[in-house]
Amino acid sequence: MENSVARPRKRTMAYKRLTAGYCRIFGEIAENNPGIGAYLYVFLPDGTSFDELQNSLASCQEDALEEYGTPLHCWQAAPSVFR
């Protein structure tokens, strides 16, 4: 009889991710680890990109509205790339 050791299962977390396209500007919001916040990534047509860390998905959406004019209704849920 073999000696088998029970190994703990790795917990996988589904991180929230949103994407939006508006007036040739593409944006992505990706949730980070709990307690850290969310990143707003913005890609402009000329190839310039920006990223910034905010406290939440909602604050990223508000910042995108204020800084880049991306309306709140443009944000759509996207599959998480982290599992």
Biopython code that builds the backbone (N, CA, C, O; Angstrom):
import numpy as np
from Bio.PDB.StructureBuilder import StructureBuilder

atoms = [
    (1, "MET", "N", (0.830, -1.179, 0.000)),
    (1, "MET", "CA", (0.000, 0.000, 0.000)),
    (1, "MET", "C", (0.883, 1.253, 0.000)),
    (1, "MET", "O", (1.816, 1.381, 0.792)),
    (2, "GLU", "N", (0.560, 2.154, -0.899)),
    (2, "GLU", "CA", (1.349, 3.382, -1.025)),
    (2, "GLU", "C", (0.970, 4.382, 0.046)),
    (2, "GLU", "O", (-0.168, 4.439, 0.512)),
    (3, "ASN", "N", (1.941, 5.147, 0.407)),
    (3, "ASN", "CA", (1.710, 6.225, 1.352)),
    (3, "ASN", "C", (1.262, 7.460, 0.566)),
    (3, "ASN", "O", (2.053, 8.055, -0.166)),
    (4, "SER", "N", (0.032, 7.829, 0.716)),
    (4, "SER", "CA", (-0.430, 9.005, -0.022)),
    (4, "SER", "C", (-0.640, 10.165, 0.938)),
    (4, "SER", "O", (-1.196, 10.013, 2.026)),
    (5, "VAL", "N", (-0.191, 11.293, 0.510)),
    (5, "VAL", "CA", (-0.320, 12.505, 1.317)),
    (5, "VAL", "C", (-1.332, 13.406, 0.637)),
    (5, "VAL", "O", (-1.221, 13.714, -0.550)),
    (6, "ALA", "N", (-2.301, 13.814, 1.398)),
    (6, "ALA", "CA", (-3.305, 14.732, 0.839)),
    (6, "ALA", "C", (-2.674, 16.103, 0.681)),
    (6, "ALA", "O", (-2.141, 16.675, 1.633)),
    (7, "ARG", "N", (-2.742, 16.607, -0.514)),
    (7, "ARG", "CA", (-2.190, 17.937, -0.781)),
    (7, "ARG", "C", (-3.339, 18.936, -0.840)),
    (7, "ARG", "O", (-4.395, 18.651, -1.405)),
    (8, "PRO", "N", (-3.124, 20.103, -0.255)),
    (8, "PRO", "CA", (-4.194, 21.103, -0.312)),
    (8, "PRO", "C", (-4.413, 21.550, -1.751)),
    (8, "PRO", "O", (-3.466, 21.702, -2.523)),
    (9, "ARG", "N", (-5.673, 21.754, -2.094)),
    (9, "ARG", "CA", (-5.992, 22.229, -3.438)),
    (9, "ARG", "C", (-5.648, 23.696, -3.547)),
    (9, "ARG", "O", (-5.854, 24.478, -2.619)),
    (10, "LYS", "N", (-5.125, 24.045, -4.688)),
    (10, "LYS", "CA", (-4.850, 25.445, -4.938)),
    (10, "LYS", "C", (-6.168, 26.161, -5.146)),
    (10, "LYS", "O", (-7.010, 25.720, -5.928)),
    (11, "ARG", "N", (-6.342, 27.259, -4.446)),
    (11, "ARG", "CA", (-7.555, 28.050, -4.645)),
    (11, "ARG", "C", (-7.373, 28.935, -5.861)),
    (11, "ARG", "O", (-6.364, 29.628, -5.994)),
    (12, "THR", "N", (-8.325, 28.909, -6.717)),
    (12, "THR", "CA", (-8.275, 29.807, -7.858)),
    (12, "THR", "C", (-9.297, 30.911, -7.640)),
    (12, "THR", "O", (-10.406, 30.668, -7.165)),
    (13, "MET", "N", (-8.906, 32.119, -7.994)),
    (13, "MET", "CA", (-9.794, 33.252, -7.852)),
    (13, "MET", "C", (-10.130, 33.772, -9.233)),
    (13, "MET", "O", (-9.266, 33.851, -10.106)),
    (14, "ALA", "N", (-11.346, 34.115, -9.419)),
    (14, "ALA", "CA", (-11.745, 34.758, -10.660)),
    (14, "ALA", "C", (-11.693, 36.260, -10.416)),
    (14, "ALA", "O", (-12.457, 36.799, -9.614)),
    (15, "TYR", "N", (-10.804, 36.911, -11.102)),
    (15, "TYR", "CA", (-10.680, 38.353, -10.973)),
    (15, "TYR", "C", (-11.617, 39.020, -11.962)),
    (15, "TYR", "O", (-11.789, 38.544, -13.084)),
    (16, "LYS", "N", (-12.221, 40.119, -11.546)),
    (16, "LYS", "CA", (-13.132, 40.837, -12.428)),
    (16, "LYS", "C", (-12.323, 41.624, -13.461)),
    (16, "LYS", "O", (-11.252, 42.157, -13.170)),
    (17, "ARG", "N", (-12.867, 41.679, -14.663)),
    (17, "ARG", "CA", (-12.212, 42.388, -15.753)),
    (17, "ARG", "C", (-13.284, 43.025, -16.624)),
    (17, "ARG", "O", (-14.280, 42.386, -16.961)),
    (18, "LEU", "N", (-13.076, 44.279, -16.984)),
    (18, "LEU", "CA", (-14.005, 45.010, -17.836)),
    (18, "LEU", "C", (-13.244, 45.578, -19.029)),
    (18, "LEU", "O", (-12.064, 45.911, -18.913)),
    (19, "THR", "N", (-13.904, 45.689, -20.157)),
    (19, "THR", "CA", (-13.302, 46.330, -21.323)),
    (19, "THR", "C", (-14.294, 47.324, -21.911)),
    (19, "THR", "O", (-15.506, 47.191, -21.739)),
    (20, "ALA", "N", (-13.756, 48.324, -22.609)),
    (20, "ALA", "CA", (-14.599, 49.324, -23.267)),
    (20, "ALA", "C", (-13.860, 49.891, -24.466)),
    (20, "ALA", "O", (-12.638, 50.043, -24.452)),
    (21, "GLY", "N", (-14.614, 50.196, -25.486)),
    (21, "GLY", "CA", (-14.079, 50.901, -26.638)),
    (21, "GLY", "C", (-14.979, 52.095, -26.890)),
    (21, "GLY", "O", (-16.199, 51.951, -26.963)),
    (22, "TYR", "N", (-14.381, 53.283, -27.026)),
    (22, "TYR", "CA", (-15.177, 54.484, -27.231)),
    (22, "TYR", "C", (-14.331, 55.520, -27.961)),
    (22, "TYR", "O", (-13.231, 55.857, -27.521)),
    (23, "CYS", "N", (-14.840, 56.014, -29.057)),
    (23, "CYS", "CA", (-14.138, 57.048, -29.843)),
    (23, "CYS", "C", (-12.678, 56.678, -30.107)),
    (23, "CYS", "O", (-11.769, 57.480, -29.893)),
    (24, "ARG", "N", (-12.478, 55.462, -30.569)),
    (24, "ARG", "CA", (-11.151, 54.957, -30.924)),
    (24, "ARG", "C", (-10.198, 54.830, -29.736)),
    (24, "ARG", "O", (-8.991, 54.677, -29.919)),
    (25, "ILE", "N", (-10.738, 54.894, -28.528)),
    (25, "ILE", "CA", (-9.942, 54.658, -27.320)),
    (25, "ILE", "C", (-10.389, 53.315, -26.755)),
    (25, "ILE", "O", (-11.585, 53.066, -26.598)),
    (26, "PHE", "N", (-9.427, 52.456, -26.452)),
    (26, "PHE", "CA", (-9.745, 51.161, -25.863)),
    (26, "PHE", "C", (-9.290, 51.184, -24.413)),
    (26, "PHE", "O", (-8.196, 51.654, -24.103)),
    (27, "GLY", "N", (-10.136, 50.673, -23.531)),
    (27, "GLY", "CA", (-9.780, 50.632, -22.118)),
    (27, "GLY", "C", (-10.018, 49.260, -21.531)),
    (27, "GLY", "O", (-10.852, 48.491, -22.008)),
    (28, "GLU", "N", (-9.281, 48.975, -20.507)),
    (28, "GLU", "CA", (-9.449, 47.724, -19.775)),
    (28, "GLU", "C", (-9.271, 48.028, -18.297)),
    (28, "GLU", "O", (-8.396, 48.800, -17.907)),
    (29, "ILE", "N", (-10.115, 47.409, -17.483)),
    (29, "ILE", "CA", (-9.995, 47.511, -16.032)),
    (29, "ILE", "C", (-9.816, 46.096, -15.515)),
    (29, "ILE", "O", (-10.615, 45.210, -15.816)),
    (30, "ALA", "N", (-8.774, 45.890, -14.743)),
    (30, "ALA", "CA", (-8.477, 44.556, -14.221)),
    (30, "ALA", "C", (-8.333, 44.631, -12.703)),
    (30, "ALA", "O", (-7.528, 45.396, -12.171)),
    (31, "GLU", "N", (-9.128, 43.822, -12.032)),
    (31, "GLU", "CA", (-9.068, 43.745, -10.577)),
    (31, "GLU", "C", (-7.760, 43.074, -10.167)),
    (31, "GLU", "O", (-7.323, 42.105, -10.788)),
    (32, "ASN", "N", (-7.151, 43.599, -9.124)),
    (32, "ASN", "CA", (-5.926, 43.017, -8.605)),
    (32, "ASN", "C", (-6.278, 42.147, -7.404)),
    (32, "ASN", "O", (-7.455, 41.882, -7.157)),
    (33, "ASN", "N", (-5.288, 41.705, -6.666)),
    (33, "ASN", "CA", (-5.543, 40.915, -5.457)),
    (33, "ASN", "C", (-6.440, 41.691, -4.499)),
    (33, "ASN", "O", (-6.406, 42.921, -4.477)),
    (34, "PRO", "N", (-7.238, 40.983, -3.710)),
    (34, "PRO", "CA", (-8.116, 41.669, -2.757)),
    (34, "PRO", "C", (-7.323, 42.626, -1.854)),
    (34, "PRO", "O", (-6.246, 42.292, -1.361)),
    (35, "GLY", "N", (-7.875, 43.796, -1.657)),
    (35, "GLY", "CA", (-7.227, 44.780, -0.805)),
    (35, "GLY", "C", (-6.263, 45.695, -1.525)),
    (35, "GLY", "O", (-5.811, 46.689, -0.957)),
    (36, "ILE", "N", (-5.941, 45.377, -2.768)),
    (36, "ILE", "CA", (-5.001, 46.222, -3.517)),
    (36, "ILE", "C", (-5.738, 47.208, -4.405)),
    (36, "ILE", "O", (-5.341, 48.370, -4.487)),
    (37, "GLY", "N", (-6.789, 46.780, -5.065)),
    (37, "GLY", "CA", (-7.542, 47.679, -5.928)),
    (37, "GLY", "C", (-7.678, 47.132, -7.334)),
    (37, "GLY", "O", (-7.739, 45.919, -7.539)),
    (38, "ALA", "N", (-7.725, 48.046, -8.309)),
    (38, "ALA", "CA", (-7.890, 47.661, -9.705)),
    (38, "ALA", "C", (-7.047, 48.583, -10.577)),
    (38, "ALA", "O", (-6.812, 49.741, -10.232)),
    (39, "TYR", "N", (-6.599, 48.055, -11.706)),
    (39, "TYR", "CA", (-5.807, 48.837, -12.643)),
    (39, "TYR", "C", (-6.676, 49.278, -13.814)),
    (39, "TYR", "O", (-7.471, 48.500, -14.342)),
    (40, "LEU", "N", (-6.514, 50.530, -14.208)),
    (40, "LEU", "CA", (-7.136, 51.054, -15.416)),
    (40, "LEU", "C", (-6.044, 51.140, -16.475)),
    (40, "LEU", "O", (-5.027, 51.803, -16.276)),
    (41, "TYR", "N", (-6.260, 50.467, -17.597)),
    (41, "TYR", "CA", (-5.341, 50.533, -18.731)),
    (41, "TYR", "C", (-6.062, 51.249, -19.863)),
    (41, "TYR", "O", (-7.203, 50.913, -20.181)),
    (42, "VAL", "N", (-5.410, 52.228, -20.471)),
    (42, "VAL", "CA", (-6.000, 52.983, -21.572)),
    (42, "VAL", "C", (-5.041, 52.938, -22.749)),
    (42, "VAL", "O", (-3.843, 53.184, -22.602)),
    (43, "PHE", "N", (-5.589, 52.618, -23.929)),
    (43, "PHE", "CA", (-4.794, 52.528, -25.151)),
    (43, "PHE", "C", (-5.357, 53.515, -26.168)),
    (43, "PHE", "O", (-6.509, 53.395, -26.585)),
    (44, "LEU", "N", (-4.541, 54.489, -26.567)),
    (44, "LEU", "CA", (-4.968, 55.513, -27.517)),
    (44, "LEU", "C", (-4.615, 55.103, -28.942)),
    (44, "LEU", "O", (-3.739, 54.262, -29.147)),
    (45, "PRO", "N", (-5.295, 55.696, -29.934)),
    (45, "PRO", "CA", (-5.059, 55.310, -31.334)),
    (45, "PRO", "C", (-3.617, 55.510, -31.811)),
    (45, "PRO", "O", (-3.160, 54.804, -32.710)),
    (46, "ASP", "N", (-2.902, 56.462, -31.216)),
    (46, "ASP", "CA", (-1.523, 56.715, -31.661)),
    (46, "ASP", "C", (-0.510, 55.743, -31.060)),
    (46, "ASP", "O", (0.694, 55.881, -31.277)),
    (47, "GLY", "N", (-1.006, 54.751, -30.297)),
    (47, "GLY", "CA", (-0.115, 53.761, -29.702)),
    (47, "GLY", "C", (0.287, 54.076, -28.267)),
    (47, "GLY", "O", (0.925, 53.259, -27.604)),
    (48, "THR", "N", (-0.081, 55.246, -27.796)),
    (48, "THR", "CA", (0.218, 55.624, -26.416)),
    (48, "THR", "C", (-0.668, 54.816, -25.475)),
    (48, "THR", "O", (-1.834, 54.561, -25.776)),
    (49, "SER", "N", (-0.114, 54.419, -24.345)),
    (49, "SER", "CA", (-0.909, 53.707, -23.346)),
    (49, "SER", "C", (-0.632, 54.278, -21.964)),
    (49, "SER", "O", (0.450, 54.799, -21.692)),
    (50, "PHE", "N", (-1.613, 54.171, -21.115)),
    (50, "PHE", "CA", (-1.523, 54.645, -19.743)),
    (50, "PHE", "C", (-2.057, 53.568, -18.821)),
    (50, "PHE", "O", (-2.926, 52.785, -19.205)),
    (51, "ASP", "N", (-1.541, 53.530, -17.612)),
    (51, "ASP", "CA", (-2.124, 52.649, -16.599)),
    (51, "ASP", "C", (-2.042, 53.337, -15.256)),
    (51, "ASP", "O", (-1.118, 54.103, -14.984)),
    (52, "GLU", "N", (-3.013, 53.053, -14.430)),
    (52, "GLU", "CA", (-2.997, 53.601, -13.079)),
    (52, "GLU", "C", (-3.774, 52.693, -12.139)),
    (52, "GLU", "O", (-4.719, 52.012, -12.535)),
    (53, "LEU", "N", (-3.354, 52.705, -10.902)),
    (53, "LEU", "CA", (-3.987, 51.901, -9.861)),
    (53, "LEU", "C", (-5.018, 52.754, -9.139)),
    (53, "LEU", "O", (-4.732, 53.879, -8.730)),
    (54, "GLN", "N", (-6.218, 52.209, -8.986)),
    (54, "GLN", "CA", (-7.299, 52.871, -8.256)),
    (54, "GLN", "C", (-7.763, 51.931, -7.140)),
    (54, "GLN", "O", (-7.331, 50.780, -7.070)),
    (55, "ASN", "N", (-8.636, 52.424, -6.282)),
    (55, "ASN", "CA", (-9.122, 51.620, -5.154)),
    (55, "ASN", "C", (-10.115, 50.543, -5.557)),
    (55, "ASN", "O", (-10.221, 49.521, -4.879)),
    (56, "SER", "N", (-10.850, 50.753, -6.656)),
    (56, "SER", "CA", (-11.912, 49.817, -7.017)),
    (56, "SER", "C", (-12.196, 49.882, -8.506)),
    (56, "SER", "O", (-11.701, 50.761, -9.211)),
    (57, "LEU", "N", (-13.007, 48.933, -8.977)),
    (57, "LEU", "CA", (-13.446, 48.953, -10.370)),
    (57, "LEU", "C", (-14.235, 50.233, -10.646)),
    (57, "LEU", "O", (-14.054, 50.872, -11.682)),
    (58, "ALA", "N", (-15.106, 50.598, -9.713)),
    (58, "ALA", "CA", (-15.942, 51.786, -9.899)),
    (58, "ALA", "C", (-15.104, 53.054, -10.010)),
    (58, "ALA", "O", (-15.406, 53.920, -10.831)),
    (59, "SER", "N", (-14.059, 53.179, -9.199)),
    (59, "SER", "CA", (-13.223, 54.380, -9.280)),
    (59, "SER", "C", (-12.433, 54.410, -10.593)),
    (59, "SER", "O", (-12.134, 55.488, -11.107)),
    (60, "CYS", "N", (-12.098, 53.250, -11.134)),
    (60, "CYS", "CA", (-11.453, 53.199, -12.452)),
    (60, "CYS", "C", (-12.415, 53.694, -13.533)),
    (60, "CYS", "O", (-12.029, 54.460, -14.417)),
    (61, "GLN", "N", (-13.668, 53.248, -13.453)),
    (61, "GLN", "CA", (-14.668, 53.679, -14.427)),
    (61, "GLN", "C", (-14.896, 55.187, -14.345)),
    (61, "GLN", "O", (-15.014, 55.854, -15.372)),
    (62, "GLU", "N", (-14.957, 55.721, -13.133)),
    (62, "GLU", "CA", (-15.147, 57.160, -12.952)),
    (62, "GLU", "C", (-13.962, 57.935, -13.504)),
    (62, "GLU", "O", (-14.142, 58.973, -14.141)),
    (63, "ASP", "N", (-12.762, 57.447, -13.270)),
    (63, "ASP", "CA", (-11.568, 58.108, -13.780)),
    (63, "ASP", "C", (-11.540, 58.082, -15.309)),
    (63, "ASP", "O", (-11.181, 59.074, -15.943)),
    (64, "ALA", "N", (-11.917, 56.955, -15.894)),
    (64, "ALA", "CA", (-11.954, 56.852, -17.357)),
    (64, "ALA", "C", (-12.970, 57.831, -17.945)),
    (64, "ALA", "O", (-12.751, 58.388, -19.021)),
    (65, "LEU", "N", (-14.071, 58.036, -17.241)),
    (65, "LEU", "CA", (-15.078, 58.997, -17.683)),
    (65, "LEU", "C", (-14.524, 60.421, -17.611)),
    (65, "LEU", "O", (-14.654, 61.193, -18.561)),
    (66, "GLU", "N", (-13.909, 60.760, -16.485)),
    (66, "GLU", "CA", (-13.385, 62.123, -16.290)),
    (66, "GLU", "C", (-12.190, 62.426, -17.194)),
    (66, "GLU", "O", (-12.123, 63.501, -17.792)),
    (67, "GLU", "N", (-11.256, 61.494, -17.297)),
    (67, "GLU", "CA", (-10.004, 61.751, -18.023)),
    (67, "GLU", "C", (-10.093, 61.504, -19.527)),
    (67, "GLU", "O", (-9.450, 62.203, -20.310)),
    (68, "TYR", "N", (-10.889, 60.508, -19.934)),
    (68, "TYR", "CA", (-10.892, 60.102, -21.347)),
    (68, "TYR", "C", (-12.273, 60.147, -21.990)),
    (68, "TYR", "O", (-12.409, 59.873, -23.183)),
    (69, "GLY", "N", (-13.300, 60.490, -21.213)),
    (69, "GLY", "CA", (-14.645, 60.616, -21.763)),
    (69, "GLY", "C", (-15.342, 59.300, -22.049)),
    (69, "GLY", "O", (-16.314, 59.273, -22.803)),
    (70, "THR", "N", (-14.871, 58.214, -21.471)),
    (70, "THR", "CA", (-15.491, 56.900, -21.701)),
    (70, "THR", "C", (-16.735, 56.762, -20.822)),
    (70, "THR", "O", (-16.610, 56.677, -19.600)),
    (71, "PRO", "N", (-17.939, 56.737, -21.421)),
    (71, "PRO", "CA", (-19.166, 56.644, -20.625)),
    (71, "PRO", "C", (-19.235, 55.340, -19.832)),
    (71, "PRO", "O", (-18.695, 54.312, -20.242)),
    (72, "LEU", "N", (-19.905, 55.412, -18.701)),
    (72, "LEU", "CA", (-20.021, 54.244, -17.829)),
    (72, "LEU", "C", (-20.719, 53.076, -18.515)),
    (72, "LEU", "O", (-20.387, 51.922, -18.245)),
    (73, "HIS", "N", (-21.675, 53.349, -19.392)),
    (73, "HIS", "CA", (-22.429, 52.273, -20.035)),
    (73, "HIS", "C", (-21.593, 51.492, -21.064)),
    (73, "HIS", "O", (-22.022, 50.436, -21.529)),
    (74, "CYS", "N", (-20.427, 51.992, -21.416)),
    (74, "CYS", "CA", (-19.579, 51.301, -22.404)),
    (74, "CYS", "C", (-18.828, 50.107, -21.817)),
    (74, "CYS", "O", (-18.385, 49.229, -22.557)),
    (75, "TRP", "N", (-18.684, 50.070, -20.509)),
    (75, "TRP", "CA", (-17.905, 48.999, -19.873)),
    (75, "TRP", "C", (-18.682, 47.698, -19.871)),
    (75, "TRP", "O", (-19.829, 47.642, -19.428)),
    (76, "GLN", "N", (-18.040, 46.650, -20.375)),
    (76, "GLN", "CA", (-18.651, 45.319, -20.449)),
    (76, "GLN", "C", (-17.755, 44.310, -19.718)),
    (76, "GLN", "O", (-16.528, 44.411, -19.745)),
    (77, "ALA", "N", (-18.391, 43.353, -19.077)),
    (77, "ALA", "CA", (-17.628, 42.297, -18.404)),
    (77, "ALA", "C", (-16.873, 41.480, -19.442)),
    (77, "ALA", "O", (-17.393, 41.197, -20.522)),
    (78, "ALA", "N", (-15.663, 41.109, -19.112)),
    (78, "ALA", "CA", (-14.818, 40.295, -19.985)),
    (78, "ALA", "C", (-14.285, 39.127, -19.169)),
    (78, "ALA", "O", (-14.180, 39.228, -17.947)),
    (79, "PRO", "N", (-13.944, 38.015, -19.826)),
    (79, "PRO", "CA", (-13.411, 36.880, -19.076)),
    (79, "PRO", "C", (-12.082, 37.242, -18.411)),
    (79, "PRO", "O", (-11.255, 37.953, -18.982)),
    (80, "SER", "N", (-11.904, 36.747, -17.215)),
    (80, "SER", "CA", (-10.653, 36.969, -16.507)),
    (80, "SER", "C", (-9.538, 36.158, -17.160)),
    (80, "SER", "O", (-9.752, 35.029, -17.600)),
    (81, "VAL", "N", (-8.354, 36.747, -17.215)),
    (81, "VAL", "CA", (-7.215, 36.015, -17.759)),
    (81, "VAL", "C", (-6.492, 35.248, -16.666)),
    (81, "VAL", "O", (-5.597, 34.453, -16.953)),
    (82, "PHE", "N", (-6.874, 35.480, -15.409)),
    (82, "PHE", "CA", (-6.269, 34.786, -14.278)),
    (82, "PHE", "C", (-7.275, 33.805, -13.711)),
    (82, "PHE", "O", (-8.425, 34.176, -13.476)),
    (83, "ARG", "N", (-6.885, 32.600, -13.492)),
    (83, "ARG", "CA", (-7.770, 31.604, -12.886)),
    (83, "ARG", "C", (-7.031, 30.908, -11.784)),
    (83, "ARG", "O", (-7.585, 30.024, -11.131)),
]
sb = StructureBuilder()
sb.init_structure("model")
sb.init_model(0)
sb.init_chain("A")
sb.init_seg("    ")
for serial, (resi, resn, name, xyz) in enumerate(atoms, 1):
    if name == "N":
        sb.init_residue(resn, " ", resi, " ")
    sb.init_atom(name, np.array(xyz, "f"), 0.0, 1.0, " ", f" {name:<3s}", serial, name[0])
structure = sb.get_structure()
